[in-house]
Each structure stands twice: as C-alpha cells, then as structure tokens.
Amino acid sequence: MTENQSPIFVKTSNFLLWMMQHTDNFPKSERFRLAKRIEDSAFDFYENLVHAVKARDKRRFLLQADLELDKLRLYLRLAHQRKLTSHPQYLYSAEALTEIGKLLGGWLKTIPQT
C-alpha cells in the first residue's frame, strides 16, 4: 500500500484542497480560531496516514488518525452551527469524511491487534 495508489490518500488530498479553499472564506475572526483547528486536524489526519505507511506500528498511527477524524467532524459541525458553512458544504464534508472514515476502518481491520 503506497500513498500514491491508495484511495484514502486520494480522497483525503481532494478533501484537503476543498477544505483549504473553504476555510479561506471564513471571516478573519474565525480564521485564527475555528479555521485553524479544522486545518490542523485535517493535516494531522493526513500526516498520521503517511506515518502509518512507513511505520512498523501502523495501528498506533491509524488510531491517532481516527481521533483526528473525529475532531475534524466536530469542528466542521461547529462551523456549520455558526453559519460559516452552508448546508450543502456541510453535507459534502460529512459525506467525504464518512467515506474517508470507512476507508480508514477497512485499513485498521487489516492490521492485527497486539
């Protein structure tokens, strides 16, 4: 499994590009608060996937990625509740993260528990 071929990397990369464009439109007051948290969680998620490809202890990084995905869902829900995200944008992000989460879950199932 390499990051260039795996669907989870393609879908995450596409989501990151969308998310960066989206958070660029947040008001200045929210760019340093909620937008930063959204972006940090998204990048931390991706970085954990990269570490999982290279690491001996893949499960640890995949579980950390799962935690970042949960945080990302929370922050995007807050952005929607604060009307920083339209309903269609929120639906897109929720569907994208659900799909990414399923891919992550499938990957986790292939890693034996120690």
PyMOL commands that place a pseudoatom at each C-alpha (Angstrom):
pseudoatom trace, name=CA, resn=MET, resi=1, chain=A, elem=C, hetatm=0, pos=[0.000, 0.000, 0.000]
pseudoatom trace, name=CA, resn=THR, resi=2, chain=A, elem=C, hetatm=0, pos=[1.543, 3.282, -1.092]
pseudoatom trace, name=CA, resn=GLU, resi=3, chain=A, elem=C, hetatm=0, pos=[0.136, 6.726, -0.624]
pseudoatom trace, name=CA, resn=ASN, resi=4, chain=A, elem=C, hetatm=0, pos=[0.066, 7.293, -4.395]
pseudoatom trace, name=CA, resn=GLN, resi=5, chain=A, elem=C, hetatm=0, pos=[-2.221, 4.332, -5.066]
pseudoatom trace, name=CA, resn=SER, resi=6, chain=A, elem=C, hetatm=0, pos=[-4.453, 4.137, -2.022]
pseudoatom trace, name=CA, resn=PRO, resi=7, chain=A, elem=C, hetatm=0, pos=[-7.947, 5.653, -2.346]
pseudoatom trace, name=CA, resn=ILE, resi=8, chain=A, elem=C, hetatm=0, pos=[-7.759, 7.022, 1.201]
pseudoatom trace, name=CA, resn=PHE, resi=9, chain=A, elem=C, hetatm=0, pos=[-4.843, 9.271, 0.190]
pseudoatom trace, name=CA, resn=VAL, resi=10, chain=A, elem=C, hetatm=0, pos=[-6.595, 10.453, -2.980]
pseudoatom trace, name=CA, resn=LYS, resi=11, chain=A, elem=C, hetatm=0, pos=[-9.855, 11.211, -1.165]
pseudoatom trace, name=CA, resn=THR, resi=12, chain=A, elem=C, hetatm=0, pos=[-8.075, 12.883, 1.744]
pseudoatom trace, name=CA, resn=SER, resi=13, chain=A, elem=C, hetatm=0, pos=[-5.989, 15.021, -0.595]
pseudoatom trace, name=CA, resn=ASN, resi=14, chain=A, elem=C, hetatm=0, pos=[-9.110, 16.090, -2.505]
pseudoatom trace, name=CA, resn=PHE, resi=15, chain=A, elem=C, hetatm=0, pos=[-10.841, 16.905, 0.767]
pseudoatom trace, name=CA, resn=LEU, resi=16, chain=A, elem=C, hetatm=0, pos=[-7.837, 18.943, 1.955]
pseudoatom trace, name=CA, resn=LEU, resi=17, chain=A, elem=C, hetatm=0, pos=[-7.895, 21.026, -1.218]
pseudoatom trace, name=CA, resn=TRP, resi=18, chain=A, elem=C, hetatm=0, pos=[-11.628, 21.686, -0.826]
pseudoatom trace, name=CA, resn=MET, resi=19, chain=A, elem=C, hetatm=0, pos=[-11.296, 22.422, 2.882]
pseudoatom trace, name=CA, resn=MET, resi=20, chain=A, elem=C, hetatm=0, pos=[-8.450, 24.943, 2.401]
pseudoatom trace, name=CA, resn=GLN, resi=21, chain=A, elem=C, hetatm=0, pos=[-10.490, 26.859, -0.174]
pseudoatom trace, name=CA, resn=HIS, resi=22, chain=A, elem=C, hetatm=0, pos=[-13.498, 26.733, 2.133]
pseudoatom trace, name=CA, resn=THR, resi=23, chain=A, elem=C, hetatm=0, pos=[-11.725, 27.968, 5.273]
pseudoatom trace, name=CA, resn=ASP, resi=24, chain=A, elem=C, hetatm=0, pos=[-10.107, 30.788, 3.269]
pseudoatom trace, name=CA, resn=ASN, resi=25, chain=A, elem=C, hetatm=0, pos=[-13.607, 32.266, 3.120]
pseudoatom trace, name=CA, resn=PHE, resi=26, chain=A, elem=C, hetatm=0, pos=[-14.123, 32.274, 6.882]
pseudoatom trace, name=CA, resn=PRO, resi=27, chain=A, elem=C, hetatm=0, pos=[-14.258, 35.737, 8.459]
pseudoatom trace, name=CA, resn=LYS, resi=28, chain=A, elem=C, hetatm=0, pos=[-10.914, 36.934, 9.783]
pseudoatom trace, name=CA, resn=SER, resi=29, chain=A, elem=C, hetatm=0, pos=[-12.037, 36.436, 13.393]
pseudoatom trace, name=CA, resn=GLU, resi=30, chain=A, elem=C, hetatm=0, pos=[-12.669, 32.742, 12.723]
pseudoatom trace, name=CA, resn=ARG, resi=31, chain=A, elem=C, hetatm=0, pos=[-9.565, 32.069, 10.630]
pseudoatom trace, name=CA, resn=PHE, resi=32, chain=A, elem=C, hetatm=0, pos=[-7.397, 32.071, 13.719]
pseudoatom trace, name=CA, resn=ARG, resi=33, chain=A, elem=C, hetatm=0, pos=[-9.851, 30.134, 15.822]
pseudoatom trace, name=CA, resn=LEU, resi=34, chain=A, elem=C, hetatm=0, pos=[-12.064, 27.564, 14.108]
pseudoatom trace, name=CA, resn=ALA, resi=35, chain=A, elem=C, hetatm=0, pos=[-10.422, 27.521, 10.667]
pseudoatom trace, name=CA, resn=LYS, resi=36, chain=A, elem=C, hetatm=0, pos=[-7.033, 26.830, 12.249]
pseudoatom trace, name=CA, resn=ARG, resi=37, chain=A, elem=C, hetatm=0, pos=[-8.424, 23.907, 14.237]
pseudoatom trace, name=CA, resn=ILE, resi=38, chain=A, elem=C, hetatm=0, pos=[-10.104, 22.466, 11.149]
pseudoatom trace, name=CA, resn=GLU, resi=39, chain=A, elem=C, hetatm=0, pos=[-6.935, 22.779, 9.095]
pseudoatom trace, name=CA, resn=ASP, resi=40, chain=A, elem=C, hetatm=0, pos=[-4.666, 21.423, 11.842]
pseudoatom trace, name=CA, resn=SER, resi=41, chain=A, elem=C, hetatm=0, pos=[-6.860, 18.356, 12.364]
pseudoatom trace, name=CA, resn=ALA, resi=42, chain=A, elem=C, hetatm=0, pos=[-7.088, 17.699, 8.627]
pseudoatom trace, name=CA, resn=PHE, resi=43, chain=A, elem=C, hetatm=0, pos=[-3.328, 17.953, 8.159]
pseudoatom trace, name=CA, resn=ASP, resi=44, chain=A, elem=C, hetatm=0, pos=[-2.638, 15.895, 11.288]
pseudoatom trace, name=CA, resn=PHE, resi=45, chain=A, elem=C, hetatm=0, pos=[-5.000, 13.229, 9.938]
pseudoatom trace, name=CA, resn=TYR, resi=46, chain=A, elem=C, hetatm=0, pos=[-3.115, 13.098, 6.645]
pseudoatom trace, name=CA, resn=GLU, resi=47, chain=A, elem=C, hetatm=0, pos=[0.270, 13.047, 8.368]
pseudoatom trace, name=CA, resn=ASN, resi=48, chain=A, elem=C, hetatm=0, pos=[-0.797, 10.093, 10.519]
pseudoatom trace, name=CA, resn=LEU, resi=49, chain=A, elem=C, hetatm=0, pos=[-1.743, 8.208, 7.356]
pseudoatom trace, name=CA, resn=VAL, resi=50, chain=A, elem=C, hetatm=0, pos=[1.711, 8.885, 5.912]
pseudoatom trace, name=CA, resn=HIS, resi=51, chain=A, elem=C, hetatm=0, pos=[3.344, 7.712, 9.148]
pseudoatom trace, name=CA, resn=ALA, resi=52, chain=A, elem=C, hetatm=0, pos=[1.207, 4.554, 9.099]
pseudoatom trace, name=CA, resn=VAL, resi=53, chain=A, elem=C, hetatm=0, pos=[2.531, 3.640, 5.652]
pseudoatom trace, name=CA, resn=LYS, resi=54, chain=A, elem=C, hetatm=0, pos=[6.135, 3.889, 6.822]
pseudoatom trace, name=CA, resn=ALA, resi=55, chain=A, elem=C, hetatm=0, pos=[5.886, 2.775, 10.461]
pseudoatom trace, name=CA, resn=ARG, resi=56, chain=A, elem=C, hetatm=0, pos=[6.295, -0.624, 11.981]
pseudoatom trace, name=CA, resn=ASP, resi=57, chain=A, elem=C, hetatm=0, pos=[3.485, 0.149, 14.458]
pseudoatom trace, name=CA, resn=LYS, resi=58, chain=A, elem=C, hetatm=0, pos=[0.866, 1.099, 11.851]
pseudoatom trace, name=CA, resn=ARG, resi=59, chain=A, elem=C, hetatm=0, pos=[-2.053, 0.597, 14.227]
pseudoatom trace, name=CA, resn=ARG, resi=60, chain=A, elem=C, hetatm=0, pos=[-0.900, 3.397, 16.558]
pseudoatom trace, name=CA, resn=PHE, resi=61, chain=A, elem=C, hetatm=0, pos=[-0.838, 5.934, 13.735]
pseudoatom trace, name=CA, resn=LEU, resi=62, chain=A, elem=C, hetatm=0, pos=[-4.142, 4.750, 12.294]
pseudoatom trace, name=CA, resn=LEU, resi=63, chain=A, elem=C, hetatm=0, pos=[-5.812, 5.087, 15.699]
pseudoatom trace, name=CA, resn=GLN, resi=64, chain=A, elem=C, hetatm=0, pos=[-4.367, 8.584, 16.011]
pseudoatom trace, name=CA, resn=ALA, resi=65, chain=A, elem=C, hetatm=0, pos=[-5.715, 9.373, 12.536]
pseudoatom trace, name=CA, resn=ASP, resi=66, chain=A, elem=C, hetatm=0, pos=[-9.137, 8.154, 13.691]
pseudoatom trace, name=CA, resn=LEU, resi=67, chain=A, elem=C, hetatm=0, pos=[-9.005, 10.576, 16.624]
pseudoatom trace, name=CA, resn=GLU, resi=68, chain=A, elem=C, hetatm=0, pos=[-8.114, 13.464, 14.289]
pseudoatom trace, name=CA, resn=LEU, resi=69, chain=A, elem=C, hetatm=0, pos=[-11.008, 12.496, 12.021]
pseudoatom trace, name=CA, resn=ASP, resi=70, chain=A, elem=C, hetatm=0, pos=[-13.405, 12.698, 14.984]
pseudoatom trace, name=CA, resn=LYS, resi=71, chain=A, elem=C, hetatm=0, pos=[-12.037, 16.134, 15.898]
pseudoatom trace, name=CA, resn=LEU, resi=72, chain=A, elem=C, hetatm=0, pos=[-12.393, 17.268, 12.296]
pseudoatom trace, name=CA, resn=ARG, resi=73, chain=A, elem=C, hetatm=0, pos=[-16.045, 16.182, 12.242]
pseudoatom trace, name=CA, resn=LEU, resi=74, chain=A, elem=C, hetatm=0, pos=[-16.690, 18.136, 15.442]
pseudoatom trace, name=CA, resn=TYR, resi=75, chain=A, elem=C, hetatm=0, pos=[-15.026, 21.311, 14.153]
pseudoatom trace, name=CA, resn=LEU, resi=76, chain=A, elem=C, hetatm=0, pos=[-16.898, 21.164, 10.852]
pseudoatom trace, name=CA, resn=ARG, resi=77, chain=A, elem=C, hetatm=0, pos=[-20.183, 20.679, 12.737]
pseudoatom trace, name=CA, resn=LEU, resi=78, chain=A, elem=C, hetatm=0, pos=[-19.362, 23.767, 14.820]
pseudoatom trace, name=CA, resn=ALA, resi=79, chain=A, elem=C, hetatm=0, pos=[-18.588, 25.737, 11.647]
pseudoatom trace, name=CA, resn=HIS, resi=80, chain=A, elem=C, hetatm=0, pos=[-21.985, 24.740, 10.280]
pseudoatom trace, name=CA, resn=GLN, resi=81, chain=A, elem=C, hetatm=0, pos=[-23.746, 25.678, 13.513]
pseudoatom trace, name=CA, resn=ARG, resi=82, chain=A, elem=C, hetatm=0, pos=[-22.011, 29.088, 13.443]
pseudoatom trace, name=CA, resn=LYS, resi=83, chain=A, elem=C, hetatm=0, pos=[-23.171, 29.503, 9.832]
pseudoatom trace, name=CA, resn=LEU, resi=84, chain=A, elem=C, hetatm=0, pos=[-19.636, 29.572, 8.476]
pseudoatom trace, name=CA, resn=THR, resi=85, chain=A, elem=C, hetatm=0, pos=[-20.514, 26.585, 6.317]
pseudoatom trace, name=CA, resn=SER, resi=86, chain=A, elem=C, hetatm=0, pos=[-23.634, 26.343, 4.182]
pseudoatom trace, name=CA, resn=HIS, resi=87, chain=A, elem=C, hetatm=0, pos=[-25.828, 23.282, 4.430]
pseudoatom trace, name=CA, resn=PRO, resi=88, chain=A, elem=C, hetatm=0, pos=[-24.618, 21.863, 1.059]
pseudoatom trace, name=CA, resn=GLN, resi=89, chain=A, elem=C, hetatm=0, pos=[-20.995, 22.445, 2.108]
pseudoatom trace, name=CA, resn=TYR, resi=90, chain=A, elem=C, hetatm=0, pos=[-21.623, 20.700, 5.401]
pseudoatom trace, name=CA, resn=LEU, resi=91, chain=A, elem=C, hetatm=0, pos=[-23.279, 17.757, 3.631]
pseudoatom trace, name=CA, resn=TYR, resi=92, chain=A, elem=C, hetatm=0, pos=[-20.329, 17.489, 1.258]
pseudoatom trace, name=CA, resn=SER, resi=93, chain=A, elem=C, hetatm=0, pos=[-17.833, 17.492, 4.127]
pseudoatom trace, name=CA, resn=ALA, resi=94, chain=A, elem=C, hetatm=0, pos=[-19.862, 14.988, 6.167]
pseudoatom trace, name=CA, resn=GLU, resi=95, chain=A, elem=C, hetatm=0, pos=[-20.148, 12.602, 3.210]
pseudoatom trace, name=CA, resn=ALA, resi=96, chain=A, elem=C, hetatm=0, pos=[-16.467, 12.951, 2.330]
pseudoatom trace, name=CA, resn=LEU, resi=97, chain=A, elem=C, hetatm=0, pos=[-15.386, 12.282, 5.920]
pseudoatom trace, name=CA, resn=THR, resi=98, chain=A, elem=C, hetatm=0, pos=[-17.747, 9.314, 6.212]
pseudoatom trace, name=CA, resn=GLU, resi=99, chain=A, elem=C, hetatm=0, pos=[-16.204, 7.804, 3.098]
pseudoatom trace, name=CA, resn=ILE, resi=100, chain=A, elem=C, hetatm=0, pos=[-12.671, 8.503, 4.339]
pseudoatom trace, name=CA, resn=GLY, resi=101, chain=A, elem=C, hetatm=0, pos=[-13.622, 7.022, 7.728]
pseudoatom trace, name=CA, resn=LYS, resi=102, chain=A, elem=C, hetatm=0, pos=[-14.821, 3.820, 6.068]
pseudoatom trace, name=CA, resn=LEU, resi=103, chain=A, elem=C, hetatm=0, pos=[-11.529, 3.515, 4.202]
pseudoatom trace, name=CA, resn=LEU, resi=104, chain=A, elem=C, hetatm=0, pos=[-9.641, 4.096, 7.452]
pseudoatom trace, name=CA, resn=GLY, resi=105, chain=A, elem=C, hetatm=0, pos=[-11.748, 1.465, 9.211]
pseudoatom trace, name=CA, resn=GLY, resi=106, chain=A, elem=C, hetatm=0, pos=[-11.038, -1.008, 6.440]
pseudoatom trace, name=CA, resn=TRP, resi=107, chain=A, elem=C, hetatm=0, pos=[-7.318, -0.352, 6.726]
pseudoatom trace, name=CA, resn=LEU, resi=108, chain=A, elem=C, hetatm=0, pos=[-7.442, -0.760, 10.509]
pseudoatom trace, name=CA, resn=LYS, resi=109, chain=A, elem=C, hetatm=0, pos=[-9.118, -4.143, 10.107]
pseudoatom trace, name=CA, resn=THR, resi=110, chain=A, elem=C, hetatm=0, pos=[-6.125, -5.385, 8.122]
pseudoatom trace, name=CA, resn=ILE, resi=111, chain=A, elem=C, hetatm=0, pos=[-3.726, -4.564, 10.984]
pseudoatom trace, name=CA, resn=PRO, resi=112, chain=A, elem=C, hetatm=0, pos=[-3.572, -7.278, 13.676]
pseudoatom trace, name=CA, resn=GLN, resi=113, chain=A, elem=C, hetatm=0, pos=[-4.132, -6.122, 17.239]
pseudoatom trace, name=CA, resn=THR, resi=114, chain=A, elem=C, hetatm=0, pos=[-1.202, -6.677, 19.567]
for i in range(1, 114): cmd.bond("trace and resi %d" % i, "trace and resi %d" % (i + 1))
show_as sticks, trace
zoom trace
